[in-house]
Amino acid sequence: LGSVTYTPYKPDTFWNNPNVKKFSYDPEKAKKMLAEAGWIDTDGDGILDKDGKPFEFTIITNQGNDLRKNAATIIQRDLKEVGIKVNIRVIEWAAFLKNFINKRNFEACLLGWGIGIDPNQIDIWNSKKTGERELNFINYKNPEVDKLLELGASTYDREERKKYYDRFQEIIAEDQPYTFLF
């Protein structure tokens, strides 16, 4: 029942930019791009490898959230179709934060964000917010995003703010530090 989204703002809200770059689900195109990048199943086990290493990673998520666990299972299934092995690890919330998220001890994580009415997301995306227990735990750094978020946070004119946040979303959609799902 969720709505597909491509940005950190909820679809059908004022702040959402519906014109950001969208990546479609295309397993055949993914296989072709992976092969062009040198990922080939050399041993016939169904998993792509390159330089002797299989394309394999682990998604972590928190215990007690079946929606995230189910989403991870769907991601696992879809990536297996293109030759990528995904392991899923579900971790108790306190340990998840303390030992993995806060310490940046993960390859991929599945989480959800809930944001308030104000579209300011400096704490999540600003390159100065990458310390332990800060919200930019993926260590995303982009000077243009920093500037756009600062301008958006310091502007009270709603239409002007929207321009800054629209451009911010375009950059995030292109850079893909997160893949927004729903």
N, C-alpha and C positions, 0 to 999 in steps of 0.2 A: 504493500500500500504506500510505500515511500515514493517520493518524487526524485527523479534523477537530477543531480546537480553537478556543476563543473567549477563552482567557485565556493568560497567560504561563507557566502551569504545565501540564505534560504531562497529557493526559487519563488517567483511571484511576489517578491518584496521590492520596495523602492530601491534598495541598495544593490540588489543583484544585477549583474551585467549579463544579459542573455546573449550578447554578441561575442563572448570569448571563444577562443579556439576550442573545438570539441574533437575528441578522439573517439572514433567509432570502434565497436567491437568487430574485429576482422582477423580471425585466427590465421587465415591464409596469408594476409599481408604481414602479420607478425612473424610467421615462419620464414617468409622471404627476407624480411629485414634482419632477423636473427642469423640466417645463413650468410647474408651479405656481410655481417659483422664477425663471421668466423665461427659461429656456434653450429656445430654439426654433431649428429649422433654417430660417433665413430665406432661404437661397440654394439650397436643394435639393441640397447636396453630401453629405448624410448626416451632417454634423457639426453639433452644436448650437452656437449662438452666442448671445451676450448683449452688448448695448452694442457691437456690431461686433467682438467678440473671440470666436474659436472656443474651444470647450471642448477644450483640448489640453494635455497635459503629458507629461513624460518620466520614466520609471522607470529608475533606474540600479541596476546590480547588478555583482557582481564576476566577472571572468573565471575560468574553470576550474571553474565550478559549474553543470553542465548542469541540475540540478534547479531552481535559481533562474531560469536563463534560460528553461526550459520553463514555469515558473510565470508568469513575466512575459509570455510569449507567450499563455498562456491568459487572463490578465487583460486583455491588449490585445484579444483576440478578444471577450471578454465585454463589455467596455466599448464597443467599436465597435458592438455590437448595440443599445446605448441611445443612440448618437450622440456618444460621447466618443472623441477621437483620442488614443491612447497611443503614444508613441515609446519605444523600448527602447534603452538605451545600456549596453553591457558594457565594463567598464573593468578594466585590470590592477590587482591587489590593492593594491600599495603606492600607486599613483596614486589609486586609489579612496578609500583612507583619507586620504591626505595632502591631496589637492586637492578632495575632495568631502565625505566624511563629517566629518572634523575641522573643516572650514571651513563646514559647514552649507550647502554649495553644491549643493543638489538640490531638486527638487520632490517626488519620491517615491523611495524606495529599497526594494529587496527584499533582505533579509538574514535570517539565522537566529540564534537565541540558543541557547546550551547553558548550562544552569545546573546547579549542583552539588546536593548533597543538601539543604543548608540553603536554605530558601525566601526568605531575605533578598535583596531586589532594590533596596535603597536606591540603589546605584550607577547603576542603569538609570533609575529613575523620580523620584528626589528632585530638587526644583527647585534645590538647591544644587550639583548635579552636571552643570551645563550648560556648563562651560568647554571650551576646545579640548582635544581628546583625552580628554574624559570621556565616559562612556557614555550620558548623557541627551542625545544629539546631536540629538534632535528638539525639545529645549527644552520638554518637557512640564512644566507647572506646575499643581499642584493642592494647596492647603494641607492638605486632608483626607487625601489620599494620603500626603503627607509625614509627617503625624502617625501614620497607621496603620502605615506602614513603620517608623517609629521605635519605636512601641509593640511591633510584632512582633519587631523586632530586639533589644529589651531585655527580652523575656519568655521565660522558659524553659519555662513550662507549655505543652505541645503543643496542647491544646484551646483555650486562650486565644489562642495565636498564630494558630491556624486561624481564629478569629473575625475577627481583624484582617485577615488575608490574604484571607478570603472577601469582606469589605467592599471591600478594595482592588480585587479582581477585578471586583466589581460596578461600581465607578466607572470602571475602565479600559474595561470592555465598553460602558458608556454613552458615555463621552467619545470613544472610538475614536481615540486618538493613534496606535495601531497597529491594523491589521486582521490578526488572527492567522489563519493559514490551516491549517497542519497541523504 
